[in-house]
Amino acid sequence: MSAAALRTVVDTGPLVAVLNANDAHHAWAREVLGKLSPPVFTCEAVLSEAQFLLQERGGDPLAVLVWVRQGVISLALKRTAARNRPRAKQAAPLKL
């Protein structure tokens, strides 16, 4: 697989850790994410959870959106996956 085809998917934990200097895994997250070429890919649920956890733990929840705007984080992986997925069949209505 070519380097251009590789994508890094990031979950909530590393995002929260890298954006919150008080997180126990902050140094590790900075080291690991610092070696990656942007963008990293994720989904809307991860962004929402990261913002919630940053708010709860004294970080800046808006930092997540700043990274999206700057192109550090991308949601494009979801759109690409949806384009390649076969369409779901329409479910029959439930009879109650």
C-alpha positions as CSV (number, residue, x, y, z in Angstrom):
1,M,0.0,0.0,0.0
2,S,1.4,3.4,-0.9
3,A,2.1,6.0,1.8
4,A,-0.5,8.3,0.2
5,A,-3.2,5.6,0.8
6,L,-2.4,5.2,4.5
7,R,-4.7,7.0,6.9
8,T,-4.4,7.2,10.7
9,V,-7.7,6.9,12.6
10,V,-7.7,8.5,16.1
11,D,-10.0,7.7,18.9
12,T,-11.0,9.9,21.9
13,G,-8.3,9.0,24.3
14,P,-5.2,10.3,22.4
15,L,-7.1,13.4,21.3
16,V,-8.0,14.3,24.9
17,A,-4.5,13.4,26.1
18,V,-2.7,15.6,23.5
19,L,-5.0,18.6,24.1
20,N,-4.9,18.5,27.9
21,A,-1.5,19.1,29.4
22,N,-2.8,17.8,32.8
23,D,-3.6,14.3,31.3
24,A,-1.5,11.5,32.6
25,H,-0.8,10.4,28.9
26,H,-0.1,13.9,27.6
27,A,3.6,13.4,26.9
28,W,3.0,10.0,25.2
29,A,0.2,11.5,23.0
30,R,2.3,14.4,22.0
31,E,5.2,12.1,21.0
32,V,3.1,9.7,19.0
33,L,0.8,12.2,17.3
34,G,3.7,14.5,16.7
35,K,5.2,11.8,14.4
36,L,2.1,11.6,12.2
37,S,1.5,13.7,9.2
38,P,-1.9,15.5,9.3
39,P,-4.6,15.0,8.9
40,V,-5.6,12.2,11.3
41,F,-9.1,10.9,10.7
42,T,-12.0,10.4,13.1
43,C,-15.8,10.7,13.4
44,E,-18.2,13.1,14.8
45,A,-18.9,11.0,17.9
46,V,-15.2,11.1,18.8
47,L,-15.1,14.9,18.4
48,S,-18.2,15.2,20.7
49,E,-16.8,12.9,23.3
50,A,-13.4,14.6,23.3
51,Q,-15.0,18.0,23.8
52,F,-17.1,16.7,26.7
53,L,-14.1,15.1,28.4
54,L,-11.9,18.2,27.9
55,Q,-14.6,20.3,29.5
56,E,-14.9,17.9,32.4
57,R,-11.2,17.6,32.9
58,G,-10.3,21.3,32.7
59,G,-9.1,21.4,29.1
60,D,-10.4,23.6,26.3
61,P,-13.2,21.8,24.4
62,L,-12.9,24.3,21.5
63,A,-9.3,23.1,20.8
64,V,-10.9,20.1,19.0
65,L,-12.7,22.4,16.6
66,V,-9.7,24.5,16.1
67,W,-7.8,21.4,15.0
68,V,-10.6,20.5,12.6
69,R,-10.6,24.0,11.1
70,Q,-6.8,23.8,10.7
71,G,-6.9,20.5,9.0
72,V,-5.1,18.5,11.7
73,I,-8.3,16.4,12.2
74,S,-10.4,15.3,9.3
75,L,-13.8,13.7,9.0
76,A,-13.3,12.8,5.4
77,L,-12.8,9.1,6.2
78,K,-16.4,8.8,7.1
79,R,-17.6,10.2,3.8
80,T,-15.2,8.0,1.8
81,A,-16.3,4.9,3.6
82,A,-20.0,5.8,3.0
83,R,-19.4,6.2,-0.7
84,N,-17.9,2.7,-1.0
85,R,-20.5,1.0,1.1
86,P,-23.5,-0.6,-0.6
87,R,-26.8,1.1,0.1
88,A,-28.9,-0.4,2.9
89,K,-32.3,-1.8,1.9
90,Q,-35.3,0.0,3.2
91,A,-36.6,-1.7,6.4
92,A,-40.2,-2.6,6.5
93,P,-42.3,-0.6,9.0
94,L,-42.7,-2.2,12.4
95,K,-46.2,-3.4,13.1
96,L,-47.2,-2.6,16.7
